[in-house]
Amino acid sequence: MPKLLTVRALTEDERARIVWLAAEGRRVAAIAAAVGCHEQTVRFWLTRFNAAGVAGLHDQPRPGCPATYAPEQIGAVVAAALSDPQALDRSVPGHTTAWRYI
């Protein structure tokens, strides 16, 4: 049975560990086994570190448009959705939102 592939981003600690183990003279295969990632991932982070130093170990901005809503706005909507409807200040008397499962 083939081995399942899991995809996850390495933490900055794991990236730093890759560089540390390489500085100790370990080979790519041994580093990948110690960190729990693919050898190509080790090569990628070593290349980024060699090109940009410690700053290369940080996440780069992701592509795409910026977020539409601020985290505070998202938090307010979630809090309102989880609160008691009777406790909310409603601007229109008798106005309620009906939720249904589709």
Biopython code that builds the backbone (N, CA, C, O; Angstrom):
import numpy as np
from Bio.PDB.StructureBuilder import StructureBuilder

atoms = [
    (1, "MET", "N", (0.851, -1.172, 0.000)),
    (1, "MET", "CA", (0.000, 0.000, 0.000)),
    (1, "MET", "C", (0.902, 1.242, 0.000)),
    (1, "MET", "O", (1.862, 1.298, 0.769)),
    (2, "PRO", "N", (0.612, 2.239, -0.849)),
    (2, "PRO", "CA", (1.471, 3.425, -0.910)),
    (2, "PRO", "C", (1.364, 4.261, 0.361)),
    (2, "PRO", "O", (0.332, 4.291, 1.031)),
    (3, "LYS", "N", (2.443, 4.921, 0.659)),
    (3, "LYS", "CA", (2.485, 5.783, 1.836)),
    (3, "LYS", "C", (1.700, 7.070, 1.544)),
    (3, "LYS", "O", (1.856, 7.676, 0.483)),
    (4, "LEU", "N", (0.859, 7.475, 2.496)),
    (4, "LEU", "CA", (0.089, 8.695, 2.327)),
    (4, "LEU", "C", (0.991, 9.910, 2.483)),
    (4, "LEU", "O", (1.850, 9.955, 3.364)),
    (5, "LEU", "N", (0.785, 10.882, 1.627)),
    (5, "LEU", "CA", (1.570, 12.107, 1.655)),
    (5, "LEU", "C", (0.843, 13.140, 2.493)),
    (5, "LEU", "O", (-0.330, 13.426, 2.250)),
    (6, "THR", "N", (1.520, 13.696, 3.466)),
    (6, "THR", "CA", (0.931, 14.769, 4.262)),
    (6, "THR", "C", (1.637, 16.063, 3.918)),
    (6, "THR", "O", (2.856, 16.095, 3.749)),
    (7, "VAL", "N", (0.870, 17.120, 3.816)),
    (7, "VAL", "CA", (1.420, 18.424, 3.471)),
    (7, "VAL", "C", (1.210, 19.344, 4.668)),
    (7, "VAL", "O", (0.090, 19.516, 5.149)),
    (8, "ARG", "N", (2.285, 19.919, 5.131)),
    (8, "ARG", "CA", (2.198, 20.884, 6.224)),
    (8, "ARG", "C", (3.374, 21.835, 6.110)),
    (8, "ARG", "O", (4.431, 21.478, 5.589)),
    (9, "ALA", "N", (3.182, 23.020, 6.593)),
    (9, "ALA", "CA", (4.263, 24.003, 6.583)),
    (9, "ALA", "C", (5.173, 23.748, 7.785)),
    (9, "ALA", "O", (4.701, 23.446, 8.881)),
    (10, "LEU", "N", (6.461, 23.874, 7.568)),
    (10, "LEU", "CA", (7.400, 23.741, 8.681)),
    (10, "LEU", "C", (7.347, 25.003, 9.531)),
    (10, "LEU", "O", (7.186, 26.107, 9.012)),
    (11, "THR", "N", (7.483, 24.831, 10.827)),
    (11, "THR", "CA", (7.551, 25.991, 11.707)),
    (11, "THR", "C", (8.924, 26.631, 11.584)),
    (11, "THR", "O", (9.851, 26.024, 11.049)),
    (12, "GLU", "N", (9.056, 27.845, 12.074)),
    (12, "GLU", "CA", (10.359, 28.514, 12.024)),
    (12, "GLU", "C", (11.386, 27.765, 12.864)),
    (12, "GLU", "O", (12.574, 27.774, 12.539)),
    (13, "ASP", "N", (10.946, 27.116, 13.941)),
    (13, "ASP", "CA", (11.862, 26.309, 14.749)),
    (13, "ASP", "C", (12.412, 25.130, 13.942)),
    (13, "ASP", "O", (13.600, 24.816, 14.025)),
    (14, "GLU", "N", (11.545, 24.483, 13.164)),
    (14, "GLU", "CA", (12.003, 23.359, 12.348)),
    (14, "GLU", "C", (12.942, 23.831, 11.249)),
    (14, "GLU", "O", (13.913, 23.147, 10.925)),
    (15, "ARG", "N", (12.662, 24.987, 10.678)),
    (15, "ARG", "CA", (13.541, 25.540, 9.643)),
    (15, "ARG", "C", (14.914, 25.850, 10.226)),
    (15, "ARG", "O", (15.941, 25.564, 9.611)),
    (16, "ALA", "N", (14.920, 26.438, 11.421)),
    (16, "ALA", "CA", (16.188, 26.743, 12.088)),
    (16, "ALA", "C", (16.940, 25.457, 12.433)),
    (16, "ALA", "O", (18.168, 25.407, 12.363)),
    (17, "ARG", "N", (16.191, 24.421, 12.803)),
    (17, "ARG", "CA", (16.825, 23.142, 13.120)),
    (17, "ARG", "C", (17.496, 22.548, 11.882)),
    (17, "ARG", "O", (18.561, 21.939, 11.979)),
    (18, "ILE", "N", (16.867, 22.728, 10.719)),
    (18, "ILE", "CA", (17.464, 22.258, 9.466)),
    (18, "ILE", "C", (18.823, 22.919, 9.259)),
    (18, "ILE", "O", (19.807, 22.249, 8.943)),
    (19, "VAL", "N", (18.868, 24.226, 9.439)),
    (19, "VAL", "CA", (20.124, 24.968, 9.257)),
    (19, "VAL", "C", (21.148, 24.525, 10.298)),
    (19, "VAL", "O", (22.323, 24.346, 9.977)),
    (20, "TRP", "N", (20.713, 24.349, 11.530)),
    (20, "TRP", "CA", (21.612, 23.937, 12.611)),
    (20, "TRP", "C", (22.224, 22.562, 12.320)),
    (20, "TRP", "O", (23.431, 22.374, 12.466)),
    (21, "LEU", "N", (21.396, 21.614, 11.911)),
    (21, "LEU", "CA", (21.894, 20.274, 11.624)),
    (21, "LEU", "C", (22.837, 20.283, 10.417)),
    (21, "LEU", "O", (23.813, 19.534, 10.386)),
    (22, "ALA", "N", (22.546, 21.124, 9.433)),
    (22, "ALA", "CA", (23.446, 21.243, 8.282)),
    (22, "ALA", "C", (24.783, 21.840, 8.700)),
    (22, "ALA", "O", (25.831, 21.433, 8.198)),
    (23, "ALA", "N", (24.752, 22.803, 9.617)),
    (23, "ALA", "CA", (25.988, 23.415, 10.100)),
    (23, "ALA", "C", (26.829, 22.410, 10.891)),
    (23, "ALA", "O", (28.053, 22.527, 10.947)),
    (24, "GLU", "N", (26.166, 21.424, 11.500)),
    (24, "GLU", "CA", (26.888, 20.377, 12.216)),
    (24, "GLU", "C", (27.485, 19.336, 11.270)),
    (24, "GLU", "O", (28.221, 18.450, 11.703)),
    (25, "GLY", "N", (27.166, 19.446, 9.971)),
    (25, "GLY", "CA", (27.740, 18.544, 8.991)),
    (25, "GLY", "C", (26.871, 17.361, 8.620)),
    (25, "GLY", "O", (27.335, 16.446, 7.940)),
    (26, "ARG", "N", (25.624, 17.361, 9.050)),
    (26, "ARG", "CA", (24.737, 16.249, 8.708)),
    (26, "ARG", "C", (24.342, 16.308, 7.239)),
    (26, "ARG", "O", (24.283, 17.386, 6.647)),
    (27, "ARG", "N", (24.079, 15.170, 6.668)),
    (27, "ARG", "CA", (23.653, 15.080, 5.272)),
    (27, "ARG", "C", (22.153, 15.356, 5.169)),
    (27, "ARG", "O", (21.411, 15.259, 6.146)),
    (28, "VAL", "N", (21.737, 15.703, 3.952)),
    (28, "VAL", "CA", (20.347, 16.086, 3.710)),
    (28, "VAL", "C", (19.379, 14.987, 4.133)),
    (28, "VAL", "O", (18.357, 15.274, 4.756)),
    (29, "ALA", "N", (19.683, 13.740, 3.805)),
    (29, "ALA", "CA", (18.791, 12.628, 4.150)),
    (29, "ALA", "C", (18.636, 12.493, 5.663)),
    (29, "ALA", "O", (17.536, 12.239, 6.155)),
    (30, "ALA", "N", (19.727, 12.660, 6.398)),
    (30, "ALA", "CA", (19.668, 12.555, 7.857)),
    (30, "ALA", "C", (18.879, 13.720, 8.456)),
    (30, "ALA", "O", (18.141, 13.532, 9.424)),
    (31, "ILE", "N", (19.027, 14.913, 7.894)),
    (31, "ILE", "CA", (18.287, 16.081, 8.373)),
    (31, "ILE", "C", (16.789, 15.879, 8.126)),
    (31, "ILE", "O", (15.967, 16.150, 9.001)),
    (32, "ALA", "N", (16.442, 15.399, 6.924)),
    (32, "ALA", "CA", (15.036, 15.169, 6.600)),
    (32, "ALA", "C", (14.420, 14.152, 7.551)),
    (32, "ALA", "O", (13.281, 14.323, 7.988)),
    (33, "ALA", "N", (15.147, 13.111, 7.870)),
    (33, "ALA", "CA", (14.640, 12.101, 8.793)),
    (33, "ALA", "C", (14.481, 12.675, 10.206)),
    (33, "ALA", "O", (13.510, 12.364, 10.896)),
    (34, "ALA", "N", (15.430, 13.509, 10.632)),
    (34, "ALA", "CA", (15.373, 14.076, 11.976)),
    (34, "ALA", "C", (14.226, 15.079, 12.130)),
    (34, "ALA", "O", (13.583, 15.144, 13.177)),
    (35, "VAL", "N", (13.983, 15.853, 11.081)),
    (35, "VAL", "CA", (12.935, 16.887, 11.151)),
    (35, "VAL", "C", (11.576, 16.308, 10.790)),
    (35, "VAL", "O", (10.548, 16.807, 11.247)),
    (36, "GLY", "N", (11.563, 15.261, 9.975)),
    (36, "GLY", "CA", (10.302, 14.656, 9.572)),
    (36, "GLY", "C", (9.711, 15.306, 8.336)),
    (36, "GLY", "O", (8.508, 15.554, 8.264)),
    (37, "CYS", "N", (10.574, 15.580, 7.360)),
    (37, "CYS", "CA", (10.110, 16.182, 6.114)),
    (37, "CYS", "C", (10.851, 15.528, 4.952)),
    (37, "CYS", "O", (11.683, 14.643, 5.150)),
    (38, "HIS", "N", (10.541, 15.969, 3.760)),
    (38, "HIS", "CA", (11.160, 15.425, 2.550)),
    (38, "HIS", "C", (12.537, 16.059, 2.343)),
    (38, "HIS", "O", (12.784, 17.182, 2.782)),
    (39, "GLU", "N", (13.416, 15.341, 1.680)),
    (39, "GLU", "CA", (14.753, 15.860, 1.403)),
    (39, "GLU", "C", (14.710, 17.140, 0.578)),
    (39, "GLU", "O", (15.526, 18.040, 0.779)),
    (40, "GLN", "N", (13.766, 17.223, -0.345)),
    (40, "GLN", "CA", (13.653, 18.425, -1.174)),
    (40, "GLN", "C", (13.283, 19.639, -0.321)),
    (40, "GLN", "O", (13.698, 20.758, -0.621)),
    (41, "THR", "N", (12.508, 19.421, 0.734)),
    (41, "THR", "CA", (12.161, 20.514, 1.648)),
    (41, "THR", "C", (13.406, 21.021, 2.364)),
    (41, "THR", "O", (13.583, 22.227, 2.535)),
    (42, "VAL", "N", (14.260, 20.106, 2.779)),
    (42, "VAL", "CA", (15.521, 20.493, 3.428)),
    (42, "VAL", "C", (16.366, 21.319, 2.464)),
    (42, "VAL", "O", (16.901, 22.363, 2.838)),
    (43, "ARG", "N", (16.483, 20.850, 1.225)),
    (43, "ARG", "CA", (17.263, 21.605, 0.239)),
    (43, "ARG", "C", (16.680, 23.000, -0.002)),
    (43, "ARG", "O", (17.419, 23.976, -0.134)),
    (44, "PHE", "N", (15.349, 23.083, -0.059)),
    (44, "PHE", "CA", (14.680, 24.370, -0.271)),
    (44, "PHE", "C", (15.053, 25.362, 0.825)),
    (44, "PHE", "O", (15.441, 26.493, 0.533)),
    (45, "TRP", "N", (14.935, 24.941, 2.099)),
    (45, "TRP", "CA", (15.205, 25.868, 3.198)),
    (45, "TRP", "C", (16.688, 26.196, 3.330)),
    (45, "TRP", "O", (17.035, 27.306, 3.736)),
    (46, "LEU", "N", (17.557, 25.268, 3.000)),
    (46, "LEU", "CA", (18.991, 25.572, 3.013)),
    (46, "LEU", "C", (19.338, 26.580, 1.917)),
    (46, "LEU", "O", (20.162, 27.470, 2.124)),
    (47, "THR", "N", (18.706, 26.434, 0.755)),
    (47, "THR", "CA", (18.925, 27.398, -0.330)),
    (47, "THR", "C", (18.435, 28.775, 0.070)),
    (47, "THR", "O", (19.116, 29.771, -0.169)),
    (48, "ARG", "N", (17.255, 28.840, 0.679)),
    (48, "ARG", "CA", (16.720, 30.140, 1.117)),
    (48, "ARG", "C", (17.610, 30.769, 2.185)),
    (48, "ARG", "O", (17.832, 31.980, 2.182)),
    (49, "PHE", "N", (18.123, 29.937, 3.106)),
    (49, "PHE", "CA", (19.002, 30.459, 4.155)),
    (49, "PHE", "C", (20.311, 30.963, 3.560)),
    (49, "PHE", "O", (20.806, 32.019, 3.954)),
    (50, "ASN", "N", (20.869, 30.221, 2.622)),
    (50, "ASN", "CA", (22.123, 30.647, 1.993)),
    (50, "ASN", "C", (21.950, 31.941, 1.209)),
    (50, "ASN", "O", (22.884, 32.738, 1.126)),
    (51, "ALA", "N", (20.789, 32.160, 0.641)),
    (51, "ALA", "CA", (20.537, 33.365, -0.154)),
    (51, "ALA", "C", (20.194, 34.577, 0.700)),
    (51, "ALA", "O", (20.606, 35.693, 0.382)),
    (52, "ALA", "N", (19.440, 34.374, 1.788)),
    (52, "ALA", "CA", (18.921, 35.522, 2.542)),
    (52, "ALA", "C", (19.279, 35.511, 4.017)),
    (52, "ALA", "O", (18.886, 36.429, 4.736)),
    (53, "GLY", "N", (19.997, 34.529, 4.492)),
    (53, "GLY", "CA", (20.349, 34.475, 5.906)),
    (53, "GLY", "C", (19.144, 34.119, 6.760)),
    (53, "GLY", "O", (18.225, 33.442, 6.299)),
    (54, "VAL", "N", (19.151, 34.572, 7.990)),
    (54, "VAL", "CA", (18.069, 34.262, 8.930)),
    (54, "VAL", "C", (16.728, 34.775, 8.413)),
    (54, "VAL", "O", (15.699, 34.140, 8.642)),
    (55, "ALA", "N", (16.724, 35.902, 7.729)),
    (55, "ALA", "CA", (15.474, 36.444, 7.188)),
    (55, "ALA", "C", (14.835, 35.485, 6.187)),
    (55, "ALA", "O", (13.619, 35.525, 5.996)),
    (56, "GLY", "N", (15.611, 34.638, 5.555)),
    (56, "GLY", "CA", (15.074, 33.671, 4.610)),
    (56, "GLY", "C", (14.282, 32.559, 5.258)),
    (56, "GLY", "O", (13.559, 31.835, 4.573)),
    (57, "LEU", "N", (14.406, 32.407, 6.578)),
    (57, "LEU", "CA", (13.657, 31.361, 7.285)),
    (57, "LEU", "C", (12.246, 31.798, 7.653)),
    (57, "LEU", "O", (11.436, 30.969, 8.069)),
    (58, "HIS", "N", (11.938, 33.077, 7.510)),
    (58, "HIS", "CA", (10.602, 33.581, 7.825)),
    (58, "HIS", "C", (9.672, 33.360, 6.639)),
    (58, "HIS", "O", (10.118, 33.237, 5.498)),
    (59, "ASP", "N", (8.378, 33.312, 6.926)),
    (59, "ASP", "CA", (7.390, 33.176, 5.854)),
    (59, "ASP", "C", (7.388, 34.420, 4.988)),
    (59, "ASP", "O", (7.538, 35.539, 5.479)),
    (60, "GLN", "N", (7.217, 34.209, 3.702)),
    (60, "GLN", "CA", (7.059, 35.335, 2.788)),
    (60, "GLN", "C", (5.574, 35.611, 2.625)),
    (60, "GLN", "O", (4.754, 34.726, 2.870)),
    (61, "PRO", "N", (5.210, 36.830, 2.213)),
    (61, "PRO", "CA", (3.791, 37.128, 2.021)),
    (61, "PRO", "C", (3.171, 36.183, 0.996)),
    (61, "PRO", "O", (3.796, 35.820, 0.000)),
    (62, "ARG", "N", (1.946, 35.801, 1.264)),
    (62, "ARG", "CA", (1.230, 34.899, 0.370)),
    (62, "ARG", "C", (0.610, 35.682, -0.780)),
    (62, "ARG", "O", (0.281, 36.857, -0.624)),
    (63, "PRO", "N", (0.451, 35.042, -1.927)),
    (63, "PRO", "CA", (-0.186, 35.723, -3.052)),
    (63, "PRO", "C", (-1.686, 35.890, -2.818)),
    (63, "PRO", "O", (-2.276, 35.204, -1.983)),
    (64, "GLY", "N", (-2.276, 36.791, -3.551)),
    (64, "GLY", "CA", (-3.718, 37.002, -3.458)),
    (64, "GLY", "C", (-4.044, 38.377, -2.927)),
    (64, "GLY", "O", (-3.166, 39.130, -2.508)),
    (65, "CYS", "N", (-5.308, 38.683, -2.954)),
    (65, "CYS", "CA", (-5.737, 40.005, -2.497)),
    (65, "CYS", "C", (-5.698, 40.066, -0.972)),
    (65, "CYS", "O", (-5.781, 39.031, -0.310)),
    (66, "PRO", "N", (-5.574, 41.268, -0.410)),
    (66, "PRO", "CA", (-5.551, 41.394, 1.052)),
    (66, "PRO", "C", (-6.913, 41.019, 1.645)),
    (66, "PRO", "O", (-7.923, 40.973, 0.943)),
    (67, "ALA", "N", (-6.912, 40.760, 2.923)),
    (67, "ALA", "CA", (-8.140, 40.374, 3.614)),
    (67, "ALA", "C", (-9.181, 41.487, 3.510)),
    (67, "ALA", "O", (-8.857, 42.672, 3.586)),
    (68, "THR", "N", (-10.430, 41.080, 3.335)),
    (68, "THR", "CA", (-11.525, 42.037, 3.203)),
    (68, "THR", "C", (-11.916, 42.617, 4.554)),
    (68, "THR", "O", (-12.217, 43.806, 4.661)),
    (69, "TYR", "N", (-11.911, 41.786, 5.574)),
    (69, "TYR", "CA", (-12.344, 42.205, 6.900)),
    (69, "TYR", "C", (-11.183, 42.112, 7.889)),
    (69, "TYR", "O", (-10.343, 41.216, 7.811)),
    (70, "ALA", "N", (-11.164, 43.054, 8.811)),
    (70, "ALA", "CA", (-10.150, 43.045, 9.866)),
    (70, "ALA", "C", (-10.467, 41.927, 10.860)),
    (70, "ALA", "O", (-11.628, 41.539, 10.992)),
    (71, "PRO", "N", (-9.461, 41.402, 11.559)),
    (71, "PRO", "CA", (-9.731, 40.349, 12.549)),
    (71, "PRO", "C", (-10.745, 40.774, 13.611)),
    (71, "PRO", "O", (-11.513, 39.946, 14.103)),
    (72, "GLU", "N", (-10.751, 42.063, 13.967)),
    (72, "GLU", "CA", (-11.713, 42.540, 14.963)),
    (72, "GLU", "C", (-13.138, 42.425, 14.437)),
    (72, "GLU", "O", (-14.047, 42.067, 15.186)),
    (73, "GLN", "N", (-13.343, 42.725, 13.150)),
    (73, "GLN", "CA", (-14.668, 42.621, 12.554)),
    (73, "GLN", "C", (-15.125, 41.163, 12.503)),
    (73, "GLN", "O", (-16.284, 40.861, 12.787)),
    (74, "ILE", "N", (-14.229, 40.280, 12.148)),
    (74, "ILE", "CA", (-14.570, 38.855, 12.108)),
    (74, "ILE", "C", (-14.935, 38.366, 13.502)),
    (74, "ILE", "O", (-15.890, 37.609, 13.668)),
    (75, "GLY", "N", (-14.172, 38.800, 14.504)),
    (75, "GLY", "CA", (-14.463, 38.420, 15.888)),
    (75, "GLY", "C", (-15.820, 38.917, 16.349)),
    (75, "GLY", "O", (-16.533, 38.213, 17.064)),
    (76, "ALA", "N", (-16.186, 40.141, 15.938)),
    (76, "ALA", "CA", (-17.483, 40.690, 16.328)),
    (76, "ALA", "C", (-18.626, 39.894, 15.704)),
    (76, "ALA", "O", (-19.637, 39.646, 16.361)),
    (77, "VAL", "N", (-18.478, 39.497, 14.457)),
    (77, "VAL", "CA", (-19.527, 38.715, 13.792)),
    (77, "VAL", "C", (-19.658, 37.341, 14.443)),
    (77, "VAL", "O", (-20.771, 36.871, 14.676)),
    (78, "VAL", "N", (-18.545, 36.702, 14.733)),
    (78, "VAL", "CA", (-18.586, 35.389, 15.370)),
    (78, "VAL", "C", (-19.210, 35.494, 16.755)),
    (78, "VAL", "O", (-20.022, 34.652, 17.138)),
    (79, "ALA", "N", (-18.831, 36.529, 17.510)),
    (79, "ALA", "CA", (-19.408, 36.713, 18.846)),
    (79, "ALA", "C", (-20.909, 36.944, 18.764)),
    (79, "ALA", "O", (-21.664, 36.416, 19.581)),
    (80, "ALA", "N", (-21.349, 37.732, 17.784)),
    (80, "ALA", "CA", (-22.779, 37.983, 17.624)),
    (80, "ALA", "C", (-23.517, 36.704, 17.235)),
    (80, "ALA", "O", (-24.627, 36.455, 17.707)),
    (81, "ALA", "N", (-22.903, 35.897, 16.380)),
    (81, "ALA", "CA", (-23.545, 34.659, 15.950)),
    (81, "ALA", "C", (-23.660, 33.655, 17.091)),
    (81, "ALA", "O", (-24.591, 32.849, 17.116)),
    (82, "LEU", "N", (-22.728, 33.696, 18.028)),
    (82, "LEU", "CA", (-22.741, 32.744, 19.144)),
    (82, "LEU", "C", (-23.504, 33.241, 20.364)),
    (82, "LEU", "O", (-23.695, 32.488, 21.319)),
    (83, "SER", "N", (-23.948, 34.507, 20.349)),
    (83, "SER", "CA", (-24.627, 35.061, 21.513)),
    (83, "SER", "C", (-26.133, 34.803, 21.451)),
    (83, "SER", "O", (-26.663, 34.368, 20.429)),
    (84, "ASP", "N", (-26.800, 35.078, 22.556)),
    (84, "ASP", "CA", (-28.250, 34.927, 22.647)),
    (84, "ASP", "C", (-28.916, 36.020, 21.818)),
    (84, "ASP", "O", (-28.621, 37.197, 22.024)),
    (85, "PRO", "N", (-29.814, 35.669, 20.878)),
    (85, "PRO", "CA", (-30.439, 36.684, 20.026)),
    (85, "PRO", "C", (-31.220, 37.732, 20.822)),
    (85, "PRO", "O", (-31.318, 38.884, 20.398)),
    (86, "GLN", "N", (-31.764, 37.349, 21.946)),
    (86, "GLN", "CA", (-32.534, 38.297, 22.762)),
    (86, "GLN", "C", (-31.630, 39.351, 23.397)),
    (86, "GLN", "O", (-32.090, 40.442, 23.735)),
    (87, "ALA", "N", (-30.347, 39.029, 23.560)),
    (87, "ALA", "CA", (-29.418, 39.966, 24.191)),
    (87, "ALA", "C", (-28.850, 40.974, 23.202)),
    (87, "ALA", "O", (-28.249, 41.967, 23.611)),
    (88, "LEU", "N", (-29.030, 40.733, 21.911)),
    (88, "LEU", "CA", (-28.489, 41.644, 20.909)),
    (88, "LEU", "C", (-29.336, 42.895, 20.793)),
    (88, "LEU", "O", (-30.558, 42.839, 20.937)),
    (89, "ASP", "N", (-28.698, 44.015, 20.536)),
    (89, "ASP", "CA", (-29.400, 45.276, 20.301)),
    (89, "ASP", "C", (-29.845, 45.281, 18.844)),
    (89, "ASP", "O", (-29.014, 45.354, 17.940)),
    (90, "ARG", "N", (-31.156, 45.202, 18.613)),
    (90, "ARG", "CA", (-31.671, 45.152, 17.253)),
    (90, "ARG", "C", (-32.212, 46.522, 16.878)),
    (90, "ARG", "O", (-33.011, 47.107, 17.610)),
    (91, "SER", "N", (-31.771, 47.028, 15.733)),
    (91, "SER", "CA", (-32.198, 48.358, 15.303)),
    (91, "SER", "C", (-33.607, 48.334, 14.714)),
    (91, "SER", "O", (-34.295, 49.354, 14.752)),
    (92, "VAL", "N", (-34.049, 47.222, 14.180)),
    (92, "VAL", "CA", (-35.390, 47.107, 13.622)),
    (92, "VAL", "C", (-36.201, 46.203, 14.546)),
    (92, "VAL", "O", (-35.864, 45.029, 14.697)),
    (93, "PRO", "N", (-37.268, 46.724, 15.171)),
    (93, "PRO", "CA", (-38.059, 45.895, 16.088)),
    (93, "PRO", "C", (-38.634, 44.676, 15.375)),
    (93, "PRO", "O", (-39.161, 44.770, 14.266)),
    (94, "GLY", "N", (-38.518, 43.546, 16.032)),
    (94, "GLY", "CA", (-39.075, 42.322, 15.482)),
    (94, "GLY", "C", (-38.239, 41.687, 14.391)),
    (94, "GLY", "O", (-38.617, 40.649, 13.847)),
    (95, "HIS", "N", (-37.102, 42.296, 14.060)),
    (95, "HIS", "CA", (-36.263, 41.748, 12.993)),
    (95, "HIS", "C", (-35.438, 40.596, 13.545)),
    (95, "HIS", "O", (-34.714, 40.747, 14.529)),
    (96, "THR", "N", (-35.557, 39.451, 12.902)),
    (96, "THR", "CA", (-34.741, 38.299, 13.292)),
    (96, "THR", "C", (-34.142, 37.690, 12.047)),
    (96, "THR", "O", (-34.604, 37.926, 10.930)),
    (97, "THR", "N", (-33.119, 36.913, 12.254)),
    (97, "THR", "CA", (-32.494, 36.187, 11.161)),
    (97, "THR", "C", (-32.853, 34.728, 11.305)),
    (97, "THR", "O", (-32.691, 34.140, 12.374)),
    (98, "ALA", "N", (-33.333, 34.159, 10.247)),
    (98, "ALA", "CA", (-33.691, 32.733, 10.276)),
    (98, "ALA", "C", (-32.556, 31.941, 9.667)),
    (98, "ALA", "O", (-32.053, 32.267, 8.592)),
    (99, "TRP", "N", (-32.160, 30.894, 10.371)),
    (99, "TRP", "CA", (-31.101, 30.016, 9.898)),
    (99, "TRP", "C", (-31.738, 28.689, 9.551)),
    (99, "TRP", "O", (-32.607, 28.200, 10.273)),
    (100, "ARG", "N", (-31.314, 28.115, 8.465)),
    (100, "ARG", "CA", (-31.799, 26.791, 8.124)),
    (100, "ARG", "C", (-30.668, 25.996, 7.499)),
    (100, "ARG", "O", (-29.726, 26.546, 6.928)),
    (101, "TYR", "N", (-30.790, 24.706, 7.624)),
    (101, "TYR", "CA", (-29.815, 23.795, 7.034)),
    (101, "TYR", "C", (-30.235, 23.490, 5.607)),
    (101, "TYR", "O", (-31.416, 23.280, 5.327)),
    (102, "ILE", "N", (-29.284, 23.469, 4.730)),
    (102, "ILE", "CA", (-29.582, 23.152, 3.327)),
    (102, "ILE", "C", (-28.994, 21.809, 3.010)),
    (102, "ILE", "O", (-29.118, 21.331, 1.883)),
]
sb = StructureBuilder()
sb.init_structure("model")
sb.init_model(0)
sb.init_chain("A")
sb.init_seg("    ")
for serial, (resi, resn, name, xyz) in enumerate(atoms, 1):
    if name == "N":
        sb.init_residue(resn, " ", resi, " ")
    sb.init_atom(name, np.array(xyz, "f"), 0.0, 1.0, " ", f" {name:<3s}", serial, name[0])
structure = sb.get_structure()
